[in-house]
Amino acid sequence: MEYIESNMRTMYKNRLILFILLLCNLGQAQDAHFSNSEMNASAANPAKVGMMSSDFKIMGSYRSQWWSIPDGFRTYTVGFENKQKAFSWGADILNNDAGEASLKQSNIRLKASYTKLLAQEGHSLRAGVAVGIIQQRFDPTAFQFDNQYEQGVGFNGSFSSQESFDKTNQILPDFTAGLIWTNKVGTIKNEIGVSLAHLNQAAASFYNNGDQIYPTRTFFHIKSTIPFNEKLSGIGNFQYAKQSSTQQTILGFGINYKLEEQKRLNIGIASRMKDAIILSAGIDIDNASFALNYDLHKSKLSGATNGNGAIELTAIFYFNKDKQNRTATPAPKVIQSPEDNSKLDSDNDGVPNGIDECPLIPGLWKYNGCNDKDEDGIIDSKDACPNLFGDKSNKGCPVDVMDSDLDGLIDSVDDCPFLKGSPEHKGCPDTDKDGVSDKIDRCPFLKGVASNNGCPKISSSPISQGEFRNDRLPKVHVEFDTDQSYIKPIYWPQLDQAVQTLMNRPEFNIYISGHTDAEGDAAYNHALGEKRSFEVMNYFIERGISMDRISIISYGETKPKHTNNNVYGKAKNRRAEIIFVQ
């Protein structure tokens, strides 16, 4: 009998402790958390909203804490994020519950962020906010209280608990704000962020005269991505969180390995100090990411949980991945076809948009609506050298070409080996035929004089000067990150202004020239310059400018604007220039 009573007292004690722990979790309002902090980053810091290489994503996570204990904590969340240029927004729902008494905590939030690109390459500042409501509730009838304990018998449900609560369900407002500074040191990319959750400190007590509040949670985090080679990167993480008297510090390291073009493997390990070792594994496949985390407890609770920790599953699905948001494109045209008059054909090349891989540029059926100017079997949009017959193993570029531009000068003595030129200009072209090589011509698309560096000579007459300014509009230029052709949002306003100028001034056309720094080989840089000019051309076409008014050319590394001996000079050389001509 004493043994039975002892066991029942132990059971009662354990239930009471569990009740106190769970009730304190609600009364003191300690936040639920996820071990996969990267895939659930915006849950802790709303400045991370929209920090992705896609236009839209949906995500979900499920976490079972202390899964060896019946009715242990279960935490799950679902949400979405939408990126629109510098502004991004989204929403999420988080639920945390445990126990027979249905202790539950739910958080519904709207969140948004804004990104400001800084002058230094690779640097930006992001600010985010999240507003929502928190609902917390429990069922007191499912608990066992000391007044229901009968000597020699144990728990007796017929006894009154003699406990009363002013409320068992409440809804509280909630507000969170955060900042993130991204920067680049050499090849290492860093994120440094801080957020403050529950800034309004809503009242969280289940008693009308209770003084418990939702304490503000301070969260600080650093993430560094270190590329070892084109396939392997290392990722270091540091996190510190403090809420009321509770503190949490996490140190971790992981690797990201490229298996195939659209497939990457993620493996990591982290230590949540004095609590658990976090093991993680995941994979990125095309437009989806999946991850599995396991917390190996090392705290004093490990005995009660038989050494079993927490299991966490996370999934993210991306839409329009690696595409950049822009303003709406012009309404597509309807093709007149006897077979099907309902299909849309934006570029009016006879290939419907549903099949057309290049829907904004007229192409051919045999290339699915695209072109293959060099006829090497690789369409221009996927050809690194679209004007040079090449090999598939070399991304469409020649493997071994002596006279790449077929202008009669071999590459070793050709100052512009990938632009067809003439011997008198050392293999470079003279586009405006003013006798000045494009390589040294400051106005390569406008006929000028050698004494004025290839630009028209302006007389001292105010009328002449005015006419020249009217005929030659100011240049617009776009700078690019290393080995990239993506147009950064900071340049969208001046490009949009250029679009408006073309719409208002139909007598003008534009020439777009693509340029690179001197890193890498000349053939690759010529192709990269062509990609950059092609990307800018697409920007104008998408906004309704006819392709007939646009000419593009790539100078690759042959026309540097600054020195290639330092980071600043290289950044200025990675550019596309847009020139208006009548």
C-alpha positions as CSV (number, residue, x, y, z in Angstrom):
1,M,0.0,0.0,0.0
2,E,2.8,2.4,0.9
3,Y,4.4,1.5,-2.5
4,I,1.2,2.3,-4.4
5,E,0.8,5.6,-2.4
6,S,4.4,6.5,-3.2
7,N,3.9,5.9,-6.9
8,M,0.7,7.9,-6.9
9,R,2.4,10.7,-5.1
10,T,5.2,10.6,-7.7
11,M,2.6,10.6,-10.5
12,Y,0.7,13.5,-8.9
13,K,4.0,15.4,-8.4
14,N,5.0,14.9,-12.0
15,R,1.6,16.0,-13.3
16,L,1.7,19.0,-11.1
17,I,5.2,19.9,-12.2
18,L,4.2,19.5,-15.9
19,F,1.1,21.6,-15.2
20,I,3.2,24.4,-13.6
21,L,5.8,24.3,-16.4
22,L,3.1,24.5,-19.1
23,L,1.1,27.2,-17.3
24,C,4.3,29.2,-16.7
25,N,4.9,28.9,-20.4
26,L,1.6,30.7,-21.0
27,G,1.6,33.0,-18.1
28,Q,5.2,34.2,-18.6
29,A,4.7,34.0,-22.4
30,Q,7.9,32.4,-23.4
31,D,8.1,32.0,-27.2
32,A,8.1,28.7,-29.1
33,H,11.1,28.2,-31.3
34,F,12.4,26.2,-34.3
35,S,15.9,24.7,-34.5
36,N,16.0,25.3,-38.3
37,S,16.4,29.1,-37.8
38,E,17.4,29.7,-41.5
39,M,14.3,28.3,-43.1
40,N,12.1,29.9,-40.5
41,A,14.2,33.1,-40.3
42,S,11.4,35.6,-40.7
43,A,9.6,34.1,-37.7
44,A,12.3,35.6,-35.5
45,N,13.2,38.7,-37.5
46,P,10.7,40.2,-40.0
47,A,13.5,41.9,-41.9
48,K,14.2,38.5,-43.5
49,V,10.8,38.6,-45.3
50,G,11.5,38.4,-49.1
51,M,15.2,37.6,-48.6
52,M,15.0,34.9,-51.3
53,S,15.8,34.2,-55.0
54,S,12.2,34.0,-56.0
55,D,9.1,36.1,-56.3
56,F,6.9,34.0,-54.0
57,K,7.2,31.1,-51.6
58,I,5.1,29.1,-49.2
59,M,6.6,27.3,-46.2
60,G,5.7,25.1,-43.3
61,S,7.4,23.5,-40.3
62,Y,6.4,20.9,-37.7
63,R,8.3,20.3,-34.4
64,S,7.7,17.7,-31.8
65,Q,9.4,18.7,-28.5
66,W,10.1,16.0,-26.0
67,W,8.4,13.5,-28.3
68,S,9.0,10.6,-25.9
69,I,6.6,12.2,-23.3
70,P,2.9,11.7,-24.0
71,D,1.2,15.0,-25.0
72,G,4.5,16.9,-25.2
73,F,4.9,20.2,-26.9
74,R,4.0,20.4,-30.6
75,T,4.8,23.5,-32.6
76,Y,3.9,24.1,-36.2
77,T,3.7,27.0,-38.6
78,V,2.6,27.8,-42.2
79,G,3.1,31.0,-44.1
80,F,4.0,32.7,-47.4
81,E,6.1,35.5,-48.6
82,N,5.9,37.7,-51.7
83,K,8.7,39.9,-53.1
84,Q,8.0,43.0,-55.1
85,K,11.2,44.9,-56.0
86,A,12.5,46.5,-52.7
87,F,9.3,45.8,-50.8
88,S,8.2,42.4,-49.6
89,W,5.4,41.1,-47.5
90,G,3.8,37.9,-46.2
91,A,1.9,36.3,-43.4
92,D,2.2,33.3,-41.1
93,I,0.4,31.3,-38.5
94,L,2.2,29.6,-35.6
95,N,0.6,27.2,-33.1
96,N,2.1,25.7,-30.0
97,D,0.2,23.2,-27.8
98,A,0.8,20.5,-25.2
99,G,-0.9,18.3,-22.7
100,E,-4.3,16.7,-22.0
101,A,-5.5,20.2,-21.0
102,S,-5.0,21.5,-24.5
103,L,-2.7,24.2,-23.6
104,K,-2.4,26.2,-26.8
105,Q,-0.7,29.3,-28.0
106,S,-1.4,30.7,-31.5
107,N,0.1,33.7,-33.3
108,I,-1.3,35.1,-36.5
109,R,0.9,37.8,-38.2
110,L,1.2,40.1,-41.2
111,K,4.8,41.0,-41.9
112,A,6.6,43.2,-44.3
113,S,10.2,44.4,-45.1
114,Y,11.9,47.1,-47.2
115,T,15.4,46.9,-48.7
116,K,17.7,49.8,-49.2
117,L,20.8,49.1,-51.4
118,L,23.9,50.9,-50.1
119,A,26.6,52.5,-52.2
120,Q,29.2,49.8,-51.5
121,E,28.8,46.7,-53.6
122,G,27.2,43.8,-51.8
123,H,25.9,46.0,-48.9
124,S,22.2,46.6,-48.1
125,L,20.0,47.5,-45.2
126,R,16.7,45.8,-44.6
127,A,14.0,46.8,-42.1
128,G,11.0,44.7,-41.2
129,V,7.9,44.8,-39.0
130,A,5.3,42.2,-38.1
131,V,1.8,42.9,-36.5
132,G,-0.7,40.4,-35.4
133,I,-2.5,38.7,-32.5
134,I,-1.7,36.0,-30.0
135,Q,-4.3,33.7,-28.6
136,Q,-3.6,31.6,-25.5
137,R,-6.0,29.2,-23.9
138,F,-6.2,26.0,-21.7
139,D,-8.8,23.7,-20.2
140,P,-8.6,23.7,-16.4
141,T,-11.0,20.8,-16.0
142,A,-8.4,18.5,-17.4
143,F,-5.9,19.2,-14.7
144,Q,-5.5,17.4,-11.4
145,F,-5.1,19.7,-8.4
146,D,-4.0,18.9,-4.8
147,N,-7.6,19.4,-3.5
148,Q,-8.6,16.4,-5.6
149,Y,-6.1,14.1,-4.0
150,E,-7.7,11.5,-1.5
151,Q,-5.5,10.0,1.1
152,G,-4.9,6.3,0.4
153,V,-6.8,6.5,-2.9
154,G,-5.2,9.1,-5.0
155,F,-6.9,11.3,-7.5
156,N,-10.7,11.5,-7.1
157,G,-12.4,13.4,-9.9
158,S,-15.5,13.9,-7.8
159,F,-13.7,16.3,-5.5
160,S,-13.8,19.9,-6.4
161,S,-10.5,21.5,-7.4
162,Q,-11.5,24.7,-5.5
163,E,-9.6,26.5,-8.2
164,S,-11.0,29.3,-10.4
165,F,-9.5,31.4,-13.2
166,D,-10.8,34.8,-14.4
167,K,-10.3,33.7,-17.9
168,T,-9.0,30.6,-19.8
169,N,-8.9,32.2,-23.3
170,Q,-7.6,35.5,-24.3
171,I,-6.5,37.4,-27.5
172,L,-3.5,39.8,-27.3
173,P,-2.1,42.3,-29.8
174,D,1.5,41.8,-30.9
175,F,4.2,43.9,-32.6
176,T,7.7,43.0,-33.7
177,A,10.4,44.9,-35.6
178,G,13.9,44.0,-36.9
179,L,16.9,45.2,-38.9
180,I,19.4,43.3,-41.1
181,W,22.7,44.6,-42.5
182,T,24.1,42.5,-45.4
183,N,27.7,43.0,-46.4
184,K,30.5,41.4,-48.3
185,V,34.1,41.1,-47.2
186,G,36.1,39.7,-50.1
187,T,34.2,36.6,-51.1
188,I,32.5,36.2,-47.7
189,K,28.9,37.3,-47.5
190,N,27.6,38.3,-44.1
191,E,24.2,39.0,-42.5
192,I,24.0,40.8,-39.2
193,G,20.6,41.3,-37.7
194,V,18.7,42.2,-34.6
195,S,14.9,42.1,-33.7
196,L,12.7,43.0,-30.8
197,A,9.5,41.0,-30.4
198,H,6.4,41.8,-28.4
199,L,7.4,45.5,-28.2
200,N,3.9,46.4,-26.9
201,Q,4.3,43.9,-23.9
202,A,0.7,42.8,-23.8
203,A,-0.9,41.6,-20.5
204,A,-0.6,37.8,-20.5
205,S,-2.1,36.8,-17.1
206,F,-5.1,34.5,-16.7
207,Y,-6.1,36.5,-13.7
208,N,-7.6,40.0,-13.9
209,N,-5.3,41.3,-11.2
210,G,-2.2,39.4,-12.5
211,D,0.9,41.4,-13.4
212,Q,2.3,39.0,-16.0
213,I,3.1,40.5,-19.4
214,Y,4.5,39.2,-22.7
215,P,8.2,40.1,-22.1
216,T,10.1,41.7,-25.0
217,R,12.4,39.1,-26.7
218,T,15.7,40.4,-28.0
219,F,17.2,38.4,-30.8
220,F,20.6,38.9,-32.4
221,H,22.1,36.8,-35.2
222,I,25.1,36.6,-37.5
223,K,25.4,34.4,-40.6
224,S,28.5,34.2,-42.8
225,T,28.7,32.3,-46.1
226,I,32.2,31.3,-47.2
227,P,32.6,29.9,-50.7
228,F,35.4,27.3,-50.9
229,N,34.8,26.6,-54.6
230,E,32.0,26.7,-57.2
231,K,30.4,23.7,-55.6
232,L,31.1,23.9,-51.9
233,S,30.3,26.6,-49.4
234,G,30.6,26.8,-45.6
235,I,28.0,28.6,-43.5
236,G,28.6,29.8,-39.9
237,N,25.8,30.9,-37.6
238,F,25.7,32.7,-34.2
239,Q,22.4,33.5,-32.4
240,Y,21.6,35.0,-29.1
241,A,18.1,35.5,-27.7
242,K,16.9,36.8,-24.3
243,Q,13.4,37.0,-23.0
244,S,12.7,37.8,-19.4
245,S,15.1,35.7,-17.4
246,T,15.6,33.2,-20.2
247,Q,18.6,33.3,-22.4
248,Q,19.6,31.1,-25.4
249,T,22.9,31.0,-27.3
250,I,23.5,28.9,-30.5
251,L,26.7,28.4,-32.3
252,G,26.6,26.3,-35.6
253,F,28.4,25.5,-38.8
254,G,27.1,23.8,-42.0
255,I,28.0,23.1,-45.5
256,N,26.2,23.6,-48.8
257,Y,27.3,21.3,-51.6
258,K,26.1,21.5,-55.2
259,L,25.2,18.0,-56.5
260,E,23.7,19.1,-59.8
261,E,22.7,22.3,-61.5
262,Q,19.4,22.5,-59.6
263,K,20.2,20.3,-56.6
264,R,22.1,21.2,-53.5
265,L,22.8,19.3,-50.2
266,N,22.8,21.0,-46.8
267,I,24.3,19.5,-43.7
268,G,24.9,21.2,-40.4
269,I,25.6,20.9,-36.6
270,A,25.0,23.4,-33.9
271,S,25.1,23.7,-30.1
272,R,22.3,25.3,-28.2
273,M,24.4,26.0,-25.1
274,K,23.5,24.0,-22.0
275,D,20.5,22.5,-23.8
276,A,21.0,20.4,-26.9
277,I,23.1,19.5,-29.9
278,I,21.2,20.3,-33.2
279,L,21.8,18.0,-36.1
280,S,20.4,19.0,-39.5
281,A,20.2,17.7,-43.1
282,G,18.4,19.1,-46.1
283,I,18.2,19.2,-49.8
284,D,17.3,21.9,-52.4
285,I,15.6,20.4,-55.5
286,D,14.6,22.8,-58.3
287,N,11.9,24.9,-56.8
288,A,11.7,23.3,-53.3
289,S,13.7,22.9,-50.1
290,F,13.3,20.2,-47.5
291,A,15.0,19.8,-44.1
292,L,15.1,17.5,-41.1
293,N,16.4,18.6,-37.7
294,Y,17.0,16.6,-34.6
295,D,17.8,18.0,-31.1
296,L,19.9,15.8,-29.0
297,H,19.2,16.9,-25.4
298,K,22.1,17.3,-23.1
299,S,20.3,19.3,-20.3
300,K,19.0,17.9,-17.0
301,L,15.7,17.0,-18.8
302,S,17.5,14.3,-20.8
303,G,16.8,11.8,-18.0
304,A,13.1,12.5,-18.1
305,T,13.0,12.2,-21.8
306,N,15.0,9.0,-22.0
307,G,17.6,10.9,-24.0
308,N,15.1,11.6,-26.8
309,G,15.0,15.1,-28.1
310,A,13.0,17.0,-30.7
311,I,12.2,16.2,-34.3
312,E,11.6,19.0,-36.7
313,L,10.5,18.9,-40.4
314,T,10.5,21.9,-42.7
315,A,9.5,22.4,-46.4
316,I,9.6,25.4,-48.7
317,F,8.2,25.8,-52.2
318,Y,9.4,28.6,-54.5
319,F,7.6,30.2,-57.4
320,N,9.4,32.2,-60.2
321,K,12.7,31.2,-58.6
322,D,15.7,33.2,-59.9
323,K,13.4,35.6,-61.8
324,Q,13.3,39.2,-60.8
325,N,10.2,41.3,-60.2
326,R,9.5,44.1,-62.6
327,T,6.6,46.2,-63.6
328,A,3.8,44.6,-65.5
329,T,4.5,43.7,-69.1
330,P,2.4,45.0,-72.0
331,A,-0.8,43.0,-72.7
332,P,0.1,40.1,-75.1
333,K,-1.4,39.9,-78.5
334,V,-3.7,37.3,-79.8
335,I,-2.4,35.4,-82.8
336,Q,-4.7,34.8,-85.7
337,S,-4.4,31.1,-86.4
338,P,-7.0,28.8,-87.9
339,E,-6.0,26.0,-85.5
340,D,-6.4,28.0,-82.3
341,N,-7.3,31.7,-82.0
342,S,-7.4,31.7,-78.2
343,K,-3.7,31.2,-77.5
344,L,-1.6,34.2,-76.6
345,D,1.6,35.2,-78.5
346,S,3.3,38.2,-77.0
347,D,6.1,38.6,-79.6
348,N,3.8,37.7,-82.5
349,D,6.2,35.1,-83.9
350,G,3.5,32.4,-84.4
351,V,4.7,30.4,-81.3
352,P,2.1,30.6,-78.4
353,N,3.4,31.8,-75.0
354,G,2.6,28.4,-73.5
355,I,5.3,26.9,-75.8
356,D,7.5,29.9,-76.5
357,E,10.7,29.8,-74.3
358,C,11.5,33.4,-75.4
359,P,8.0,35.0,-75.4
360,L,9.1,38.6,-75.8
361,I,11.6,38.1,-78.7
362,P,10.4,36.8,-82.1
363,G,11.9,33.4,-82.9
364,L,11.4,30.2,-84.8
365,W,9.2,27.1,-84.2
366,K,12.2,24.7,-84.4
367,Y,13.8,26.5,-81.4
368,N,10.5,26.8,-79.4
369,G,10.2,30.5,-80.2
370,C,13.9,31.4,-79.6
371,N,16.8,32.1,-82.0
372,D,20.1,30.4,-82.6
373,K,22.1,33.1,-84.5
374,D,25.3,31.1,-84.7
375,E,23.4,27.8,-85.5
376,D,25.4,25.7,-83.1
377,G,22.3,23.9,-81.8
378,I,22.2,26.0,-78.6
379,I,19.5,28.7,-78.4
380,D,20.7,32.3,-77.8
381,S,19.1,32.5,-74.3
382,K,21.2,29.5,-73.1
383,D,24.3,30.2,-75.3
384,A,27.2,31.9,-73.5
385,C,28.5,33.0,-77.0
386,P,25.3,33.5,-79.1
387,N,27.2,35.1,-82.0
388,L,30.0,32.4,-82.1
389,F,29.6,28.8,-83.2
390,G,30.6,26.8,-80.2
391,D,30.4,23.5,-78.4
392,K,27.8,22.3,-75.9
393,S,30.5,21.2,-73.5
394,N,31.7,24.9,-73.4
395,K,28.3,26.5,-73.0
396,G,28.1,27.3,-76.7
397,C,31.5,29.1,-76.9
398,P,34.3,28.0,-79.2
399,V,36.8,25.5,-77.7
400,D,39.7,26.7,-79.8
401,V,39.2,29.7,-82.1
402,M,42.1,31.6,-83.7
403,D,40.0,34.4,-85.3
404,S,36.9,34.5,-83.1
405,D,35.2,37.4,-84.9
406,L,36.2,36.4,-88.4
407,D,37.5,39.8,-89.3
408,G,40.8,38.6,-90.7
409,L,42.9,39.4,-87.6
410,I,43.9,36.5,-85.3
411,D,43.0,36.9,-81.7
412,S,46.5,37.4,-80.5
413,V,46.9,40.7,-82.4
414,D,43.2,41.7,-82.3
415,D,42.4,44.4,-79.7
416,C,38.7,43.4,-80.0
417,P,38.9,39.7,-80.7
418,F,35.1,39.2,-80.4
419,L,34.0,42.2,-82.3
420,K,34.4,42.3,-86.1
421,G,36.6,45.2,-87.0
422,S,39.2,46.4,-89.4
423,P,43.0,46.3,-89.6
424,E,43.3,50.1,-89.4
425,H,41.6,50.0,-86.0
426,K,43.6,46.9,-84.8
427,G,40.6,44.6,-85.2
428,C,38.1,46.9,-83.4
429,P,35.0,48.3,-85.0
430,D,34.2,51.9,-85.8
431,T,30.4,51.9,-85.3
432,D,29.8,55.5,-86.1
433,K,32.4,55.6,-88.9
434,D,34.0,58.7,-87.7
435,G,37.6,57.3,-88.1
436,V,37.9,56.7,-84.3
437,S,38.1,53.1,-83.1
438,D,35.2,52.2,-80.7
439,K,37.8,51.1,-78.2
440,I,38.9,54.8,-77.6
441,D,35.8,56.5,-78.9
442,R,33.9,58.1,-76.0
443,C,30.9,58.5,-78.3
444,P,31.0,55.2,-80.3
445,F,27.4,55.6,-81.6
446,L,27.7,59.2,-82.5
447,K,29.8,60.6,-85.3
448,G,32.4,62.9,-84.0
449,V,36.0,64.1,-84.5
450,A,39.3,62.6,-83.3
451,S,40.3,65.8,-81.6
452,N,37.3,65.5,-79.3
453,N,37.8,61.8,-78.5
454,G,35.3,60.7,-81.1
455,C,32.5,63.0,-79.9
456,P,30.9,65.8,-81.9
457,K,32.7,69.1,-81.5
458,I,30.5,71.7,-79.9
459,S,31.0,75.3,-81.0
460,S,30.9,78.2,-78.6
461,S,27.6,79.3,-80.0
462,P,24.8,78.8,-77.4
463,I,22.4,77.8,-80.2
464,S,24.8,75.1,-81.4
465,Q,25.4,73.8,-77.9
466,G,21.7,73.7,-77.3
467,E,21.1,71.7,-80.5
468,F,23.8,69.2,-79.5
469,R,22.3,68.7,-76.0
470,N,18.9,68.2,-77.6
471,D,20.2,65.6,-80.1
472,R,22.3,63.7,-77.6
473,L,20.6,62.8,-74.4
474,P,22.6,62.0,-71.2
475,K,23.9,58.5,-70.9
476,V,22.3,56.0,-68.5
477,H,24.5,53.2,-67.1
478,V,23.9,50.1,-65.0
479,E,26.5,48.4,-62.9
480,F,26.5,44.7,-62.1
481,D,27.8,42.3,-59.5
482,T,30.7,40.0,-60.3
483,D,29.7,37.4,-63.0
484,Q,26.1,38.6,-62.9
485,S,23.7,40.1,-65.4
486,Y,20.8,40.7,-63.0
487,I,19.7,44.4,-63.0
488,K,19.7,45.5,-59.3
489,P,16.6,47.5,-58.1
490,I,18.6,50.6,-57.5
491,Y,18.8,51.1,-61.3
492,W,15.1,50.6,-62.1
493,P,14.1,54.3,-61.6
494,Q,16.6,55.6,-64.1
495,L,15.8,52.9,-66.6
496,D,12.1,53.6,-66.2
497,Q,12.9,57.3,-66.8
498,A,14.7,56.3,-70.0
499,V,11.7,54.2,-71.1
500,Q,9.5,57.2,-70.6
501,T,11.8,59.4,-72.6
502,L,11.7,56.9,-75.5
503,M,7.9,56.9,-75.3
504,N,7.8,60.7,-75.4
505,R,10.5,61.1,-78.0
506,P,9.8,58.6,-80.9
507,E,12.7,60.2,-82.9
508,F,15.3,58.7,-80.6
509,N,16.7,55.1,-80.6
510,I,19.1,53.6,-78.0
511,Y,22.3,51.7,-78.2
512,I,23.2,49.4,-75.3
513,S,26.8,48.3,-74.8
514,G,27.8,45.6,-72.3
515,H,31.1,45.7,-70.5
516,T,33.0,43.5,-67.9
517,D,36.1,43.8,-65.7
518,A,39.3,41.9,-66.7
519,E,38.7,38.8,-64.5
520,G,38.5,35.6,-66.5
521,D,39.2,35.0,-70.1
522,A,38.2,37.3,-72.9
523,A,35.8,34.9,-74.6
524,Y,33.8,34.5,-71.4
525,N,33.8,38.2,-70.7
526,H,32.5,39.0,-74.2
527,A,29.6,36.6,-73.6
528,L,29.0,38.1,-70.2
529,G,28.9,41.6,-71.7
530,E,26.4,40.3,-74.3
531,K,24.2,38.9,-71.5
532,R,24.2,42.2,-69.7
533,S,23.2,44.2,-72.8
534,F,20.6,41.5,-73.6
535,E,19.2,41.8,-70.1
536,V,18.9,45.6,-70.4
537,M,17.3,45.3,-73.8
538,N,14.7,42.9,-72.3
539,Y,13.9,45.5,-69.6
540,F,13.0,48.0,-72.3
541,I,11.0,45.5,-74.4
542,E,9.0,44.4,-71.4
543,R,7.9,48.0,-71.0
544,G,6.7,48.4,-74.5
545,I,9.7,49.7,-76.4
546,S,10.0,48.2,-79.8
547,M,13.0,46.0,-80.5
548,D,13.5,47.9,-83.7
549,R,14.6,51.0,-81.7
550,I,17.2,49.0,-79.7
551,S,20.7,48.0,-80.8
552,I,23.1,46.0,-78.6
553,I,26.8,45.3,-78.6
554,S,29.3,43.7,-76.2
555,Y,32.7,45.1,-75.7
556,G,33.6,42.6,-73.0
557,E,36.7,43.7,-71.2
558,T,38.1,45.8,-74.1
559,K,36.7,49.2,-73.0
560,P,37.5,49.6,-69.2
561,K,36.2,52.8,-67.6
562,H,38.5,52.5,-64.7
563,T,41.5,50.5,-63.7
564,N,41.1,46.8,-63.1
565,N,43.7,46.8,-60.3
566,N,41.3,47.4,-57.4
567,V,37.8,46.5,-56.3
568,Y,36.4,49.9,-57.0
569,G,37.7,50.0,-60.5
570,K,36.4,46.6,-61.4
571,A,33.0,47.4,-60.0
572,K,32.8,50.5,-62.3
573,N,33.8,48.4,-65.3
574,R,31.1,45.8,-64.8
575,R,28.4,47.9,-66.6
576,A,26.0,48.4,-69.4
577,E,25.8,51.8,-71.0
578,I,22.6,53.1,-72.7
579,I,23.1,56.0,-75.2
580,F,20.3,57.9,-76.9
581,V,20.8,58.8,-80.6
582,Q,18.5,60.4,-83.2
